[in-house]
Every structure is written in structure tokens, then in C-alpha cells.
Amino acid sequence: MARLCVGSFVCVPLLHDGRLVALFGVNHNAPRPWNEADVALTEAVGIRTAAALEHLRTTARLRDSERQFRTLAETMPGHCRISDADGHVLWMNDRHGRFCAGTRALDGDMSDTVHPADQPAAAALWPRPAPPARRSR
């Protein structure tokens, strides 16, 4: 340890759901006692560091999942869209966007994207969405 210029160190376990997930430690270049406040600070910093690392891992997994979804949705041969409960489009792939261009479909009303002879049957399957909420300024 002297070769590493470590005269003393304190190490605390980091637990998640009662399981050891990491050890967090600090060191000092000279021998010294570690009091309760030192250990408590080390634990607090370790917990925050572990939480920040878990947040980074979760964010990376989410980004990867979103990338996989977009790759699938943009390369599929069909139309893909996500709508809210009122039928308003929250997201659509490019193919669906090109299909719906110039129609009311972007507001959730798919009626003018259907052949006129098929509109009564389509209307029974696709309820009309509520009008978009107006935002006050």
C-alpha cells in the first residue's frame, strides 16, 4: 500500500435490495483514524455515486431500446403510429407520415385516408378523436 501512497483507507459496502453491489472506498496518503463522520460521509458519497451510475446505465438502456424501436419502426414495410386514448397521433414512422400527408390523420381522423365506400365500416372501427385542446397563452 505504501508503494501506492496509501497510508489509510476506509471502504463501505453498497447494497441494493440487501445484496452487495459494490464497494466504495477512499484513501489518504498518511495513516489516520477514520471517525464515524468520515465513514458516514463515505457511505453518503458512495450511495449517491452508485445511484448516479445506475441512472447512467438505465439511460443508456433506454436510449438503446429507443434506437431499436426506431430502427424497427422505420424499416418495417407497413405503417406504424402511436396515438393517445383520444386518437391524436403522438408518433408515426415516415411511411405513415407520407401516407397521411395533407389529410386530417395527423389529428387522429383517419376518415379521409379510407376509400369513400369503406368509410362507414371504418368509422365504426375508428371512433373520432376529441378535438385538439387549445393552449392558452
Buried (B, 14 or more C-beta within 10 A) or exposed (E): EEEEEBEBBBEBEBEEEEEEEBEBEBEBEEEEEBEEEBBEBBBEEBBEEBEEEEEEEEEEEEEEEEEEEEEEBEEEEEBBBEBEEBBBBEEBBEBBBEBBEEBBBBBBBBBEBBEEEEBEEEEEEBEBBEEEEEEEE
